[in-house]
């Protein structure tokens, strides 16, 4: 019989593996969608969810992050944009850091 600690370690290992597979699948989906957009000559503006443009920033601080649709965020305290919340939850906020 396995101990509680062994089972927790096994569960954490499986969660890590699942996250790696999710990221690989996500990358494949993104590449596929990008290829289809190029093939059909489509842009983000052609897609239904791209009808709203990001509001102008009210912050006086320079932007540190740029979201997937060009949204800018200074990364300060206060309310976070939805895309940033998703990126933080996925551990991918650094991906949006402006160099």
Phi and psi restraints in degrees (range 20) as a CNS / XPLOR table:
assign (resid 1 and name C) (resid 2 and name N)
       (resid 2 and name CA) (resid 2 and name C) 1.0 -80.3 20.0 2
assign (resid 2 and name N) (resid 2 and name CA)
       (resid 2 and name C) (resid 3 and name N) 1.0 152.9 20.0 2
assign (resid 2 and name C) (resid 3 and name N)
       (resid 3 and name CA) (resid 3 and name C) 1.0 -84.8 20.0 2
assign (resid 3 and name N) (resid 3 and name CA)
       (resid 3 and name C) (resid 4 and name N) 1.0 165.8 20.0 2
assign (resid 3 and name C) (resid 4 and name N)
       (resid 4 and name CA) (resid 4 and name C) 1.0 -57.7 20.0 2
assign (resid 4 and name N) (resid 4 and name CA)
       (resid 4 and name C) (resid 5 and name N) 1.0 -45.1 20.0 2
assign (resid 4 and name C) (resid 5 and name N)
       (resid 5 and name CA) (resid 5 and name C) 1.0 -61.3 20.0 2
assign (resid 5 and name N) (resid 5 and name CA)
       (resid 5 and name C) (resid 6 and name N) 1.0 -40.7 20.0 2
assign (resid 5 and name C) (resid 6 and name N)
       (resid 6 and name CA) (resid 6 and name C) 1.0 -65.0 20.0 2
assign (resid 6 and name N) (resid 6 and name CA)
       (resid 6 and name C) (resid 7 and name N) 1.0 -41.0 20.0 2
assign (resid 6 and name C) (resid 7 and name N)
       (resid 7 and name CA) (resid 7 and name C) 1.0 -66.3 20.0 2
assign (resid 7 and name N) (resid 7 and name CA)
       (resid 7 and name C) (resid 8 and name N) 1.0 -40.2 20.0 2
assign (resid 7 and name C) (resid 8 and name N)
       (resid 8 and name CA) (resid 8 and name C) 1.0 -64.0 20.0 2
assign (resid 8 and name N) (resid 8 and name CA)
       (resid 8 and name C) (resid 9 and name N) 1.0 -43.3 20.0 2
assign (resid 8 and name C) (resid 9 and name N)
       (resid 9 and name CA) (resid 9 and name C) 1.0 -61.6 20.0 2
assign (resid 9 and name N) (resid 9 and name CA)
       (resid 9 and name C) (resid 10 and name N) 1.0 -41.7 20.0 2
assign (resid 9 and name C) (resid 10 and name N)
       (resid 10 and name CA) (resid 10 and name C) 1.0 -64.7 20.0 2
assign (resid 10 and name N) (resid 10 and name CA)
       (resid 10 and name C) (resid 11 and name N) 1.0 -43.1 20.0 2
assign (resid 10 and name C) (resid 11 and name N)
       (resid 11 and name CA) (resid 11 and name C) 1.0 -62.9 20.0 2
assign (resid 11 and name N) (resid 11 and name CA)
       (resid 11 and name C) (resid 12 and name N) 1.0 -43.8 20.0 2
assign (resid 11 and name C) (resid 12 and name N)
       (resid 12 and name CA) (resid 12 and name C) 1.0 -63.3 20.0 2
assign (resid 12 and name N) (resid 12 and name CA)
       (resid 12 and name C) (resid 13 and name N) 1.0 -39.0 20.0 2
assign (resid 12 and name C) (resid 13 and name N)
       (resid 13 and name CA) (resid 13 and name C) 1.0 -63.1 20.0 2
assign (resid 13 and name N) (resid 13 and name CA)
       (resid 13 and name C) (resid 14 and name N) 1.0 -42.9 20.0 2
assign (resid 13 and name C) (resid 14 and name N)
       (resid 14 and name CA) (resid 14 and name C) 1.0 -65.2 20.0 2
assign (resid 14 and name N) (resid 14 and name CA)
       (resid 14 and name C) (resid 15 and name N) 1.0 -39.1 20.0 2
assign (resid 14 and name C) (resid 15 and name N)
       (resid 15 and name CA) (resid 15 and name C) 1.0 -63.7 20.0 2
assign (resid 15 and name N) (resid 15 and name CA)
       (resid 15 and name C) (resid 16 and name N) 1.0 -40.2 20.0 2
assign (resid 15 and name C) (resid 16 and name N)
       (resid 16 and name CA) (resid 16 and name C) 1.0 -62.3 20.0 2
assign (resid 16 and name N) (resid 16 and name CA)
       (resid 16 and name C) (resid 17 and name N) 1.0 -44.3 20.0 2
assign (resid 16 and name C) (resid 17 and name N)
       (resid 17 and name CA) (resid 17 and name C) 1.0 -62.8 20.0 2
assign (resid 17 and name N) (resid 17 and name CA)
       (resid 17 and name C) (resid 18 and name N) 1.0 -42.8 20.0 2
assign (resid 17 and name C) (resid 18 and name N)
       (resid 18 and name CA) (resid 18 and name C) 1.0 -62.2 20.0 2
assign (resid 18 and name N) (resid 18 and name CA)
       (resid 18 and name C) (resid 19 and name N) 1.0 -40.3 20.0 2
assign (resid 18 and name C) (resid 19 and name N)
       (resid 19 and name CA) (resid 19 and name C) 1.0 -65.6 20.0 2
assign (resid 19 and name N) (resid 19 and name CA)
       (resid 19 and name C) (resid 20 and name N) 1.0 -39.7 20.0 2
assign (resid 19 and name C) (resid 20 and name N)
       (resid 20 and name CA) (resid 20 and name C) 1.0 -62.1 20.0 2
assign (resid 20 and name N) (resid 20 and name CA)
       (resid 20 and name C) (resid 21 and name N) 1.0 -44.1 20.0 2
assign (resid 20 and name C) (resid 21 and name N)
       (resid 21 and name CA) (resid 21 and name C) 1.0 -65.3 20.0 2
assign (resid 21 and name N) (resid 21 and name CA)
       (resid 21 and name C) (resid 22 and name N) 1.0 -40.9 20.0 2
assign (resid 21 and name C) (resid 22 and name N)
       (resid 22 and name CA) (resid 22 and name C) 1.0 -60.0 20.0 2
assign (resid 22 and name N) (resid 22 and name CA)
       (resid 22 and name C) (resid 23 and name N) 1.0 -44.2 20.0 2
assign (resid 22 and name C) (resid 23 and name N)
       (resid 23 and name CA) (resid 23 and name C) 1.0 -64.9 20.0 2
assign (resid 23 and name N) (resid 23 and name CA)
       (resid 23 and name C) (resid 24 and name N) 1.0 -40.3 20.0 2
assign (resid 23 and name C) (resid 24 and name N)
       (resid 24 and name CA) (resid 24 and name C) 1.0 -64.0 20.0 2
assign (resid 24 and name N) (resid 24 and name CA)
       (resid 24 and name C) (resid 25 and name N) 1.0 -44.8 20.0 2
assign (resid 24 and name C) (resid 25 and name N)
       (resid 25 and name CA) (resid 25 and name C) 1.0 -64.3 20.0 2
assign (resid 25 and name N) (resid 25 and name CA)
       (resid 25 and name C) (resid 26 and name N) 1.0 -41.3 20.0 2
assign (resid 25 and name C) (resid 26 and name N)
       (resid 26 and name CA) (resid 26 and name C) 1.0 -60.7 20.0 2
assign (resid 26 and name N) (resid 26 and name CA)
       (resid 26 and name C) (resid 27 and name N) 1.0 -45.0 20.0 2
assign (resid 26 and name C) (resid 27 and name N)
       (resid 27 and name CA) (resid 27 and name C) 1.0 -60.4 20.0 2
assign (resid 27 and name N) (resid 27 and name CA)
       (resid 27 and name C) (resid 28 and name N) 1.0 -39.9 20.0 2
assign (resid 27 and name C) (resid 28 and name N)
       (resid 28 and name CA) (resid 28 and name C) 1.0 -65.2 20.0 2
assign (resid 28 and name N) (resid 28 and name CA)
       (resid 28 and name C) (resid 29 and name N) 1.0 -41.2 20.0 2
assign (resid 28 and name C) (resid 29 and name N)
       (resid 29 and name CA) (resid 29 and name C) 1.0 -63.9 20.0 2
assign (resid 29 and name N) (resid 29 and name CA)
       (resid 29 and name C) (resid 30 and name N) 1.0 -44.6 20.0 2
assign (resid 29 and name C) (resid 30 and name N)
       (resid 30 and name CA) (resid 30 and name C) 1.0 -61.1 20.0 2
assign (resid 30 and name N) (resid 30 and name CA)
       (resid 30 and name C) (resid 31 and name N) 1.0 -45.3 20.0 2
assign (resid 30 and name C) (resid 31 and name N)
       (resid 31 and name CA) (resid 31 and name C) 1.0 -61.6 20.0 2
assign (resid 31 and name N) (resid 31 and name CA)
       (resid 31 and name C) (resid 32 and name N) 1.0 -40.9 20.0 2
assign (resid 31 and name C) (resid 32 and name N)
       (resid 32 and name CA) (resid 32 and name C) 1.0 -64.0 20.0 2
assign (resid 32 and name N) (resid 32 and name CA)
       (resid 32 and name C) (resid 33 and name N) 1.0 -44.8 20.0 2
assign (resid 32 and name C) (resid 33 and name N)
       (resid 33 and name CA) (resid 33 and name C) 1.0 -64.5 20.0 2
assign (resid 33 and name N) (resid 33 and name CA)
       (resid 33 and name C) (resid 34 and name N) 1.0 -43.1 20.0 2
assign (resid 33 and name C) (resid 34 and name N)
       (resid 34 and name CA) (resid 34 and name C) 1.0 -61.6 20.0 2
assign (resid 34 and name N) (resid 34 and name CA)
       (resid 34 and name C) (resid 35 and name N) 1.0 -40.9 20.0 2
assign (resid 34 and name C) (resid 35 and name N)
       (resid 35 and name CA) (resid 35 and name C) 1.0 -63.4 20.0 2
assign (resid 35 and name N) (resid 35 and name CA)
       (resid 35 and name C) (resid 36 and name N) 1.0 -42.2 20.0 2
assign (resid 35 and name C) (resid 36 and name N)
       (resid 36 and name CA) (resid 36 and name C) 1.0 -66.3 20.0 2
assign (resid 36 and name N) (resid 36 and name CA)
       (resid 36 and name C) (resid 37 and name N) 1.0 -38.8 20.0 2
assign (resid 36 and name C) (resid 37 and name N)
       (resid 37 and name CA) (resid 37 and name C) 1.0 -61.3 20.0 2
assign (resid 37 and name N) (resid 37 and name CA)
       (resid 37 and name C) (resid 38 and name N) 1.0 -45.4 20.0 2
assign (resid 37 and name C) (resid 38 and name N)
       (resid 38 and name CA) (resid 38 and name C) 1.0 -63.1 20.0 2
assign (resid 38 and name N) (resid 38 and name CA)
       (resid 38 and name C) (resid 39 and name N) 1.0 -44.9 20.0 2
assign (resid 38 and name C) (resid 39 and name N)
       (resid 39 and name CA) (resid 39 and name C) 1.0 -59.0 20.0 2
assign (resid 39 and name N) (resid 39 and name CA)
       (resid 39 and name C) (resid 40 and name N) 1.0 -36.8 20.0 2
assign (resid 39 and name C) (resid 40 and name N)
       (resid 40 and name CA) (resid 40 and name C) 1.0 -100.9 20.0 2
assign (resid 40 and name N) (resid 40 and name CA)
       (resid 40 and name C) (resid 41 and name N) 1.0 4.8 20.0 2
assign (resid 40 and name C) (resid 41 and name N)
       (resid 41 and name CA) (resid 41 and name C) 1.0 65.2 20.0 2
assign (resid 41 and name N) (resid 41 and name CA)
       (resid 41 and name C) (resid 42 and name N) 1.0 34.0 20.0 2
assign (resid 41 and name C) (resid 42 and name N)
       (resid 42 and name CA) (resid 42 and name C) 1.0 -96.6 20.0 2
assign (resid 42 and name N) (resid 42 and name CA)
       (resid 42 and name C) (resid 43 and name N) 1.0 153.8 20.0 2
assign (resid 42 and name C) (resid 43 and name N)
       (resid 43 and name CA) (resid 43 and name C) 1.0 -123.7 20.0 2
assign (resid 43 and name N) (resid 43 and name CA)
       (resid 43 and name C) (resid 44 and name N) 1.0 173.3 20.0 2
assign (resid 43 and name C) (resid 44 and name N)
       (resid 44 and name CA) (resid 44 and name C) 1.0 -59.9 20.0 2
assign (resid 44 and name N) (resid 44 and name CA)
       (resid 44 and name C) (resid 45 and name N) 1.0 -32.6 20.0 2
assign (resid 44 and name C) (resid 45 and name N)
       (resid 45 and name CA) (resid 45 and name C) 1.0 -64.7 20.0 2
assign (resid 45 and name N) (resid 45 and name CA)
       (resid 45 and name C) (resid 46 and name N) 1.0 -24.6 20.0 2
assign (resid 45 and name C) (resid 46 and name N)
       (resid 46 and name CA) (resid 46 and name C) 1.0 -76.5 20.0 2
assign (resid 46 and name N) (resid 46 and name CA)
       (resid 46 and name C) (resid 47 and name N) 1.0 -16.5 20.0 2
assign (resid 46 and name C) (resid 47 and name N)
       (resid 47 and name CA) (resid 47 and name C) 1.0 -88.4 20.0 2
assign (resid 47 and name N) (resid 47 and name CA)
       (resid 47 and name C) (resid 48 and name N) 1.0 144.2 20.0 2
assign (resid 47 and name C) (resid 48 and name N)
       (resid 48 and name CA) (resid 48 and name C) 1.0 -60.5 20.0 2
assign (resid 48 and name N) (resid 48 and name CA)
       (resid 48 and name C) (resid 49 and name N) 1.0 -35.3 20.0 2
assign (resid 48 and name C) (resid 49 and name N)
       (resid 49 and name CA) (resid 49 and name C) 1.0 -79.0 20.0 2
assign (resid 49 and name N) (resid 49 and name CA)
       (resid 49 and name C) (resid 50 and name N) 1.0 -4.1 20.0 2
assign (resid 49 and name C) (resid 50 and name N)
       (resid 50 and name CA) (resid 50 and name C) 1.0 -99.4 20.0 2
assign (resid 50 and name N) (resid 50 and name CA)
       (resid 50 and name C) (resid 51 and name N) 1.0 20.8 20.0 2
assign (resid 50 and name C) (resid 51 and name N)
       (resid 51 and name CA) (resid 51 and name C) 1.0 -76.7 20.0 2
assign (resid 51 and name N) (resid 51 and name CA)
       (resid 51 and name C) (resid 52 and name N) 1.0 -26.6 20.0 2
assign (resid 51 and name C) (resid 52 and name N)
       (resid 52 and name CA) (resid 52 and name C) 1.0 -93.8 20.0 2
assign (resid 52 and name N) (resid 52 and name CA)
       (resid 52 and name C) (resid 53 and name N) 1.0 135.9 20.0 2
assign (resid 52 and name C) (resid 53 and name N)
       (resid 53 and name CA) (resid 53 and name C) 1.0 -95.5 20.0 2
assign (resid 53 and name N) (resid 53 and name CA)
       (resid 53 and name C) (resid 54 and name N) 1.0 146.4 20.0 2
assign (resid 53 and name C) (resid 54 and name N)
       (resid 54 and name CA) (resid 54 and name C) 1.0 -60.5 20.0 2
assign (resid 54 and name N) (resid 54 and name CA)
       (resid 54 and name C) (resid 55 and name N) 1.0 141.9 20.0 2
assign (resid 54 and name C) (resid 55 and name N)
       (resid 55 and name CA) (resid 55 and name C) 1.0 -70.0 20.0 2
assign (resid 55 and name N) (resid 55 and name CA)
       (resid 55 and name C) (resid 56 and name N) 1.0 152.7 20.0 2
assign (resid 55 and name C) (resid 56 and name N)
       (resid 56 and name CA) (resid 56 and name C) 1.0 -64.6 20.0 2
assign (resid 56 and name N) (resid 56 and name CA)
       (resid 56 and name C) (resid 57 and name N) 1.0 142.9 20.0 2
assign (resid 56 and name C) (resid 57 and name N)
       (resid 57 and name CA) (resid 57 and name C) 1.0 -69.0 20.0 2
assign (resid 57 and name N) (resid 57 and name CA)
       (resid 57 and name C) (resid 58 and name N) 1.0 139.9 20.0 2
assign (resid 57 and name C) (resid 58 and name N)
       (resid 58 and name CA) (resid 58 and name C) 1.0 -93.2 20.0 2
assign (resid 58 and name N) (resid 58 and name CA)
       (resid 58 and name C) (resid 59 and name N) 1.0 -9.4 20.0 2
assign (resid 58 and name C) (resid 59 and name N)
       (resid 59 and name CA) (resid 59 and name C) 1.0 -76.3 20.0 2
assign (resid 59 and name N) (resid 59 and name CA)
       (resid 59 and name C) (resid 60 and name N) 1.0 145.0 20.0 2
assign (resid 59 and name C) (resid 60 and name N)
       (resid 60 and name CA) (resid 60 and name C) 1.0 -90.0 20.0 2
assign (resid 60 and name N) (resid 60 and name CA)
       (resid 60 and name C) (resid 61 and name N) 1.0 -15.1 20.0 2
assign (resid 60 and name C) (resid 61 and name N)
       (resid 61 and name CA) (resid 61 and name C) 1.0 -75.9 20.0 2
assign (resid 61 and name N) (resid 61 and name CA)
       (resid 61 and name C) (resid 62 and name N) 1.0 146.8 20.0 2
assign (resid 61 and name C) (resid 62 and name N)
       (resid 62 and name CA) (resid 62 and name C) 1.0 -67.0 20.0 2
assign (resid 62 and name N) (resid 62 and name CA)
       (resid 62 and name C) (resid 63 and name N) 1.0 148.5 20.0 2
assign (resid 62 and name C) (resid 63 and name N)
       (resid 63 and name CA) (resid 63 and name C) 1.0 -68.4 20.0 2
assign (resid 63 and name N) (resid 63 and name CA)
       (resid 63 and name C) (resid 64 and name N) 1.0 136.7 20.0 2
assign (resid 63 and name C) (resid 64 and name N)
       (resid 64 and name CA) (resid 64 and name C) 1.0 -106.9 20.0 2
assign (resid 64 and name N) (resid 64 and name CA)
       (resid 64 and name C) (resid 65 and name N) 1.0 -21.6 20.0 2
assign (resid 64 and name C) (resid 65 and name N)
       (resid 65 and name CA) (resid 65 and name C) 1.0 -131.8 20.0 2
assign (resid 65 and name N) (resid 65 and name CA)
       (resid 65 and name C) (resid 66 and name N) 1.0 146.7 20.0 2
assign (resid 65 and name C) (resid 66 and name N)
       (resid 66 and name CA) (resid 66 and name C) 1.0 -124.8 20.0 2
assign (resid 66 and name N) (resid 66 and name CA)
       (resid 66 and name C) (resid 67 and name N) 1.0 121.5 20.0 2
assign (resid 66 and name C) (resid 67 and name N)
       (resid 67 and name CA) (resid 67 and name C) 1.0 -72.0 20.0 2
assign (resid 67 and name N) (resid 67 and name CA)
       (resid 67 and name C) (resid 68 and name N) 1.0 176.9 20.0 2
assign (resid 67 and name C) (resid 68 and name N)
       (resid 68 and name CA) (resid 68 and name C) 1.0 -64.8 20.0 2
assign (resid 68 and name N) (resid 68 and name CA)
       (resid 68 and name C) (resid 69 and name N) 1.0 -21.3 20.0 2
assign (resid 68 and name C) (resid 69 and name N)
       (resid 69 and name CA) (resid 69 and name C) 1.0 -112.3 20.0 2
assign (resid 69 and name N) (resid 69 and name CA)
       (resid 69 and name C) (resid 70 and name N) 1.0 21.6 20.0 2
assign (resid 69 and name C) (resid 70 and name N)
       (resid 70 and name CA) (resid 70 and name C) 1.0 89.5 20.0 2
assign (resid 70 and name N) (resid 70 and name CA)
       (resid 70 and name C) (resid 71 and name N) 1.0 4.3 20.0 2
assign (resid 70 and name C) (resid 71 and name N)
       (resid 71 and name CA) (resid 71 and name C) 1.0 -67.3 20.0 2
assign (resid 71 and name N) (resid 71 and name CA)
       (resid 71 and name C) (resid 72 and name N) 1.0 141.7 20.0 2
assign (resid 71 and name C) (resid 72 and name N)
       (resid 72 and name CA) (resid 72 and name C) 1.0 -107.0 20.0 2
assign (resid 72 and name N) (resid 72 and name CA)
       (resid 72 and name C) (resid 73 and name N) 1.0 145.1 20.0 2
assign (resid 72 and name C) (resid 73 and name N)
       (resid 73 and name CA) (resid 73 and name C) 1.0 -145.8 20.0 2
assign (resid 73 and name N) (resid 73 and name CA)
       (resid 73 and name C) (resid 74 and name N) 1.0 132.9 20.0 2
assign (resid 73 and name C) (resid 74 and name N)
       (resid 74 and name CA) (resid 74 and name C) 1.0 -78.5 20.0 2
assign (resid 74 and name N) (resid 74 and name CA)
       (resid 74 and name C) (resid 75 and name N) 1.0 -17.1 20.0 2
assign (resid 74 and name C) (resid 75 and name N)
       (resid 75 and name CA) (resid 75 and name C) 1.0 81.1 20.0 2
assign (resid 75 and name N) (resid 75 and name CA)
       (resid 75 and name C) (resid 76 and name N) 1.0 12.9 20.0 2
assign (resid 75 and name C) (resid 76 and name N)
       (resid 76 and name CA) (resid 76 and name C) 1.0 -82.2 20.0 2
assign (resid 76 and name N) (resid 76 and name CA)
       (resid 76 and name C) (resid 77 and name N) 1.0 -173.6 20.0 2
assign (resid 76 and name C) (resid 77 and name N)
       (resid 77 and name CA) (resid 77 and name C) 1.0 -68.9 20.0 2
assign (resid 77 and name N) (resid 77 and name CA)
       (resid 77 and name C) (resid 78 and name N) 1.0 165.6 20.0 2
assign (resid 77 and name C) (resid 78 and name N)
       (resid 78 and name CA) (resid 78 and name C) 1.0 105.6 20.0 2
assign (resid 78 and name N) (resid 78 and name CA)
       (resid 78 and name C) (resid 79 and name N) 1.0 -166.0 20.0 2
assign (resid 78 and name C) (resid 79 and name N)
       (resid 79 and name CA) (resid 79 and name C) 1.0 -68.5 20.0 2
assign (resid 79 and name N) (resid 79 and name CA)
       (resid 79 and name C) (resid 80 and name N) 1.0 133.1 20.0 2
assign (resid 79 and name C) (resid 80 and name N)
       (resid 80 and name CA) (resid 80 and name C) 1.0 -95.1 20.0 2
assign (resid 80 and name N) (resid 80 and name CA)
       (resid 80 and name C) (resid 81 and name N) 1.0 144.5 20.0 2
assign (resid 80 and name C) (resid 81 and name N)
       (resid 81 and name CA) (resid 81 and name C) 1.0 -64.6 20.0 2
assign (resid 81 and name N) (resid 81 and name CA)
       (resid 81 and name C) (resid 82 and name N) 1.0 154.2 20.0 2
assign (resid 81 and name C) (resid 82 and name N)
       (resid 82 and name CA) (resid 82 and name C) 1.0 -58.3 20.0 2
assign (resid 82 and name N) (resid 82 and name CA)
       (resid 82 and name C) (resid 83 and name N) 1.0 -42.3 20.0 2
assign (resid 82 and name C) (resid 83 and name N)
       (resid 83 and name CA) (resid 83 and name C) 1.0 -61.9 20.0 2
assign (resid 83 and name N) (resid 83 and name CA)
       (resid 83 and name C) (resid 84 and name N) 1.0 -35.0 20.0 2
assign (resid 83 and name C) (resid 84 and name N)
       (resid 84 and name CA) (resid 84 and name C) 1.0 -69.5 20.0 2
assign (resid 84 and name N) (resid 84 and name CA)
       (resid 84 and name C) (resid 85 and name N) 1.0 -39.4 20.0 2
assign (resid 84 and name C) (resid 85 and name N)
       (resid 85 and name CA) (resid 85 and name C) 1.0 -59.2 20.0 2
assign (resid 85 and name N) (resid 85 and name CA)
       (resid 85 and name C) (resid 86 and name N) 1.0 -44.1 20.0 2
assign (resid 85 and name C) (resid 86 and name N)
       (resid 86 and name CA) (resid 86 and name C) 1.0 -64.4 20.0 2
assign (resid 86 and name N) (resid 86 and name CA)
       (resid 86 and name C) (resid 87 and name N) 1.0 -44.3 20.0 2
assign (resid 86 and name C) (resid 87 and name N)
       (resid 87 and name CA) (resid 87 and name C) 1.0 -64.4 20.0 2
assign (resid 87 and name N) (resid 87 and name CA)
       (resid 87 and name C) (resid 88 and name N) 1.0 -39.7 20.0 2
assign (resid 87 and name C) (resid 88 and name N)
       (resid 88 and name CA) (resid 88 and name C) 1.0 -64.9 20.0 2
assign (resid 88 and name N) (resid 88 and name CA)
       (resid 88 and name C) (resid 89 and name N) 1.0 -44.3 20.0 2
assign (resid 88 and name C) (resid 89 and name N)
       (resid 89 and name CA) (resid 89 and name C) 1.0 -61.9 20.0 2
assign (resid 89 and name N) (resid 89 and name CA)
       (resid 89 and name C) (resid 90 and name N) 1.0 -33.7 20.0 2
assign (resid 89 and name C) (resid 90 and name N)
       (resid 90 and name CA) (resid 90 and name C) 1.0 -87.3 20.0 2
assign (resid 90 and name N) (resid 90 and name CA)
       (resid 90 and name C) (resid 91 and name N) 1.0 -3.4 20.0 2
assign (resid 90 and name C) (resid 91 and name N)
       (resid 91 and name CA) (resid 91 and name C) 1.0 71.6 20.0 2
assign (resid 91 and name N) (resid 91 and name CA)
       (resid 91 and name C) (resid 92 and name N) 1.0 28.9 20.0 2
assign (resid 91 and name C) (resid 92 and name N)
       (resid 92 and name CA) (resid 92 and name C) 1.0 -121.4 20.0 2
assign (resid 92 and name N) (resid 92 and name CA)
       (resid 92 and name C) (resid 93 and name N) 1.0 20.7 20.0 2
assign (resid 92 and name C) (resid 93 and name N)
       (resid 93 and name CA) (resid 93 and name C) 1.0 -61.8 20.0 2
assign (resid 93 and name N) (resid 93 and name CA)
       (resid 93 and name C) (resid 94 and name N) 1.0 -36.2 20.0 2
assign (resid 93 and name C) (resid 94 and name N)
       (resid 94 and name CA) (resid 94 and name C) 1.0 -58.7 20.0 2
assign (resid 94 and name N) (resid 94 and name CA)
       (resid 94 and name C) (resid 95 and name N) 1.0 -25.1 20.0 2
assign (resid 94 and name C) (resid 95 and name N)
       (resid 95 and name CA) (resid 95 and name C) 1.0 -61.8 20.0 2
assign (resid 95 and name N) (resid 95 and name CA)
       (resid 95 and name C) (resid 96 and name N) 1.0 -25.9 20.0 2
assign (resid 95 and name C) (resid 96 and name N)
       (resid 96 and name CA) (resid 96 and name C) 1.0 -101.7 20.0 2
assign (resid 96 and name N) (resid 96 and name CA)
       (resid 96 and name C) (resid 97 and name N) 1.0 5.3 20.0 2
assign (resid 96 and name C) (resid 97 and name N)
       (resid 97 and name CA) (resid 97 and name C) 1.0 -65.5 20.0 2
assign (resid 97 and name N) (resid 97 and name CA)
       (resid 97 and name C) (resid 98 and name N) 1.0 131.7 20.0 2
assign (resid 97 and name C) (resid 98 and name N)
       (resid 98 and name CA) (resid 98 and name C) 1.0 -81.8 20.0 2
assign (resid 98 and name N) (resid 98 and name CA)
       (resid 98 and name C) (resid 99 and name N) 1.0 125.5 20.0 2
